[in-house]
Amino acid sequence: MNITTPTLLLDKKKAFNNIQRMVEKARNSGVRLRPHFKTHQSAQVGEWFREFNIDSITVSSIRMAWYFARHGWNDILVAFPANILEMEGINLLAGKVNLHLVAVNLETVEALAKGLEQPVRIWLKIDTGYHRTGILPHAHIELDEMLNLIHKSDRLHFEGFLTHDGHTYKETEVEAIRSIHNTSVYLLHLLRDRYKAQFPDLKLSMGDTPSCSILEDLSGVDEIRPGNFVFYDLTQEHIGSCNYADIAVCMACPVVALHPDRHEIILYGGSVHFSKDSLQLADGSVIFGRVVALADNGWSEPLEGIELGSLSQEHGIVKATPKMFGKYKIGDLMGILPVHSCLTADVMKGYLTTGGEQLEHMSGVGQLV
């Protein structure tokens, strides 16, 4: 590998396998897969999904929606509360694609009903337990007001209710994740029963990578929206969503200094390359990545006795046993599995596949709108 600076490696075969497993699970569960593209944010990676006949996607911003619209995607859900300050861009985009927006309050619905010049599909986000944002499922007065306004609007088409079970990321037990998922499905069904007379075609949408990876039966909703599964990472392995062998991205970082007195290896690779996300292990220790052995066609599973213990802006400090410390010299490349692949991909702004192909990331692309 002709790598001289921190580089995000991508194993295309692993990503393909991850995509295929999720496609098959969705098909077997009778649900639509609308994958979230916020993890890879890459036109080329997006094309891999087309090979499995995926035609609808999820993104996290209008800017990201524009990026993928320019690459031929025309059924796009922006799964972030609609930002009414972007009304001009929303109108332009809605004139080009089948655009889905999310609302979590009456004020946003009012602004959209007044400011939209093009029709859009609107989802109401329900807080089923994550408590980040959303409408509580029993807030019927608020929901009634919002849905009545949507119903009266000639620009808003009510698509249904969606939720994101982000609290599954705090669990490592299958039954706890199953309980969160089943509770959310139950609450969404209560809402559908309440409003299906007024909106007989309303849909239910949910999707978090832990639930969608760990549970076999995802029926009960109309679509799922996982995203991180395309790459996975150490957090997902810790939860139980994947095995180390499923993680499809790996940082390659140059070794720039060695400190034998404390058995620390200094990498050119810090928080501006990995992000600051960390993982707390069962013994209470905190890591920022796991070390793997790089090979021409990929990398090994994590090595014992060595781990990325801390990050500053450009530096990574790897702590090693004396035996593992002795295996490295200045000028070597060290492989690190990231804690959070979404953020690592975002800050790295591009990929190098294990086959030597350079792939873009939208963060490294110029003006998108």
Residue pairs with C-beta under 8 A, 6 or more apart in sequence:
1 252
1 294
1 296
1 333
1 352
3 252
3 254
3 333
3 352
4 254
5 254
5 268
6 251
6 252
6 253
6 254
6 267
6 268
6 269
6 273
6 348
7 251
7 252
7 348
7 352
8 249
8 250
8 251
8 252
8 344
8 345
8 348
8 350
8 351
8 352
9 249
9 250
9 251
9 252
9 294
9 299
9 335
9 351
9 352
9 353
9 354
10 45
10 231
10 248
10 249
10 351
10 352
10 353
10 354
10 359
11 248
11 249
11 250
11 298
11 299
11 353
11 354
12 48
12 248
12 353
12 354
12 355
12 357
14 245
14 246
14 247
14 248
15 45
15 48
15 230
15 231
15 248
16 48
17 246
18 229
18 230
18 231
18 232
18 242
18 246
18 248
19 35
19 48
19 49
19 52
19 229
19 230
20 52
21 229
22 33
22 35
22 212
22 213
22 226
22 229
23 33
23 52
23 54
25 212
25 216
25 218
26 32
26 33
26 218
26 224
28 216
29 216
29 217
29 218
29 219
29 224
30 219
31 218
31 219
31 221
31 222
31 223
31 224
32 56
32 222
32 223
32 224
33 54
33 223
33 224
34 56
34 57
34 58
34 77
34 205
34 207
34 223
34 224
34 225
35 49
35 54
35 57
35 58
35 225
35 226
35 227
35 229
35 230
36 57
36 58
36 59
36 60
36 79
36 207
36 225
36 226
36 227
36 228
37 46
37 57
37 58
37 59
37 64
37 68
37 227
38 58
38 59
38 60
38 64
38 227
38 342
39 227
39 228
39 230
39 231
39 341
39 342
39 345
40 46
40 230
40 231
40 345
40 361
41 64
41 67
41 345
41 346
41 361
41 362
41 363
42 351
42 359
42 360
42 361
42 362
43 67
43 68
43 71
43 360
43 362
44 359
44 360
45 230
45 351
45 359
46 57
46 68
46 71
46 73
49 57
55 75
56 75
56 76
56 77
56 223
57 68
57 73
57 75
57 76
57 77
58 76
58 77
58 78
58 79
58 207
58 225
58 227
59 65
59 68
59 76
59 77
59 78
59 79
60 78
60 79
60 80
61 78
61 80
62 78
62 83
62 86
62 89
62 90
62 93
62 369
63 362
63 368
63 369
64 78
64 362
65 76
65 78
65 93
65 97
65 99
66 89
66 93
66 368
66 369
67 362
67 365
67 368
68 76
69 76
69 93
69 96
69 97
70 368
73 97
74 96
74 97
74 98
75 97
75 98
75 100
76 97
76 98
76 99
76 100
77 100
77 102
77 123
77 205
77 225
78 99
78 100
78 101
78 102
79 102
79 162
79 164
79 225
80 102
81 102
81 103
81 104
81 105
81 108
81 125
81 133
82 90
82 101
82 102
82 103
82 108
82 112
84 108
84 111
84 112
84 115
87 111
87 115
87 116
89 369
90 99
90 101
90 116
90 120
91 115
91 116
91 117
91 118
92 369
93 99
94 116
94 117
94 118
94 119
94 120
95 117
95 118
98 121
99 118
99 120
99 121
100 120
100 121
100 122
100 123
100 159
101 112
101 120
101 121
101 122
101 123
102 122
102 123
102 124
102 125
102 162
103 109
103 112
103 122
103 123
103 124
103 125
103 146
104 124
104 125
104 133
104 134
104 135
105 135
105 142
105 146
106 142
106 145
106 146
106 149
109 122
109 146
109 149
109 150
109 156
110 149
112 120
112 122
112 153
112 155
112 156
113 149
113 150
113 152
113 153
113 155
113 156
116 153
116 155
116 156
117 155
118 155
119 154
119 155
119 156
119 157
120 155
120 156
120 157
121 157
121 158
121 159
122 150
122 156
122 157
122 158
122 159
123 159
123 160
123 161
123 162
123 205
124 135
124 143
124 146
124 147
124 158
124 160
124 161
124 162
125 133
125 134
125 135
125 161
125 162
125 163
125 164
126 134
126 135
126 136
126 137
126 161
126 162
126 163
126 187
126 188
126 191
127 133
127 134
127 135
127 136
127 137
127 163
128 134
128 137
128 163
128 165
128 183
128 184
128 187
128 188
129 165
129 167
129 180
129 183
129 184
130 163
130 164
130 165
130 166
130 167
131 167
132 164
132 166
134 163
135 142
135 143
135 146
137 187
137 188
137 190
137 191
140 194
143 191
143 195
147 158
147 195
147 198
147 199
149 156
150 156
150 157
150 158
151 158
151 198
151 199
158 199
158 202
159 202
159 203
160 192
160 199
160 202
160 203
160 204
160 205
160 222
161 188
161 191
161 192
161 202
161 203
161 204
161 205
162 204
162 205
162 206
162 225
163 184
163 187
163 188
163 205
163 206
164 206
164 207
164 208
164 225
165 180
165 181
165 184
165 206
165 208
165 210
165 211
166 208
167 180
168 177
168 180
168 181
168 208
168 210
168 211
168 239
169 208
169 210
169 235
169 239
171 177
171 180
171 210
171 239
172 238
172 239
172 240
174 214
174 215
174 240
177 210
177 211
177 214
177 215
177 239
177 240
178 211
178 214
178 215
180 211
181 206
181 211
181 215
184 206
185 204
185 206
185 220
185 221
188 204
188 206
188 221
189 204
189 220
192 202
192 204
195 202
196 202
203 222
203 223
204 220
204 221
204 222
204 223
205 221
205 222
205 223
205 224
205 225
206 221
206 224
206 225
207 223
207 224
207 225
207 226
207 227
208 226
209 226
209 227
209 228
209 229
209 232
209 236
209 241
210 236
210 239
210 240
210 241
211 218
211 226
212 218
212 224
212 226
212 229
213 226
213 229
213 236
213 241
213 242
214 239
214 240
214 241
218 224
227 342
228 236
228 241
228 341
228 342
229 236
229 241
229 242
230 248
231 247
231 248
231 249
231 341
231 342
231 345
232 241
232 242
232 246
232 247
232 248
232 341
233 247
233 249
233 337
233 338
233 339
233 340
233 341
233 342
233 344
234 247
234 279
234 287
234 289
234 290
234 337
234 338
234 339
234 340
235 277
235 279
235 339
235 340
236 242
236 247
237 243
237 244
237 246
237 247
238 279
238 281
244 301
244 302
244 337
245 301
247 337
247 341
248 341
249 337
249 338
249 341
249 344
249 345
249 351
250 292
250 294
250 298
250 299
250 335
250 336
250 337
250 338
251 269
251 273
251 274
251 289
251 335
251 336
251 337
251 338
251 344
251 348
252 294
252 333
252 334
252 335
252 336
253 267
253 268
253 269
253 273
253 316
253 333
253 334
253 335
253 336
254 267
254 268
254 269
254 331
254 332
254 333
254 334
255 265
255 266
255 267
255 268
255 328
255 329
255 330
255 331
255 332
255 333
255 334
256 266
256 267
256 268
256 330
257 265
257 266
257 330
258 264
258 265
258 266
258 325
258 328
258 329
258 330
259 265
259 266
260 325
263 319
263 320
263 321
263 322
263 325
264 317
264 318
264 319
264 320
265 306
265 317
265 318
265 320
265 325
265 328
265 334
266 315
266 316
266 317
266 318
267 308
267 315
267 316
267 317
267 318
267 334
267 336
268 314
268 315
268 316
269 314
269 315
269 316
269 336
270 311
270 312
270 313
270 314
270 315
270 316
271 311
271 312
271 313
272 313
272 314
272 347
273 314
273 316
273 344
273 347
273 348
274 288
274 289
274 308
274 311
274 316
274 336
274 338
274 339
274 343
274 344
274 347
275 338
275 339
275 340
275 343
275 344
275 346
275 347
276 288
276 311
277 288
277 338
277 339
277 340
277 343
278 286
278 287
278 288
278 339
279 286
279 287
279 288
279 339
280 286
281 287
286 309
287 307
287 308
287 309
287 339
288 308
288 309
288 310
288 311
288 316
288 339
289 307
289 308
289 316
289 336
289 337
289 338
289 339
290 302
290 303
290 307
290 308
290 336
290 337
291 302
291 303
291 306
291 307
291 308
291 318
291 334
291 335
291 336
292 299
292 300
292 301
292 302
292 303
292 335
292 336
292 337
293 299
293 300
293 303
293 335
294 333
294 334
294 335
296 354
297 354
298 354
299 335
299 337
300 335
302 337
303 324
304 324
305 320
305 321
305 323
305 324
306 318
306 319
306 320
306 321
306 324
306 325
307 318
307 319
308 316
308 317
308 318
308 336
309 317
309 318
309 319
310 316
310 317
311 317
316 336
318 334
320 328
328 334
338 344
345 351
345 361
346 361
346 363
347 363
348 361
349 361
349 363
349 364
350 358
350 359
350 360
350 361
350 364
351 358
351 359
351 361
352 358
352 359
353 359
362 368
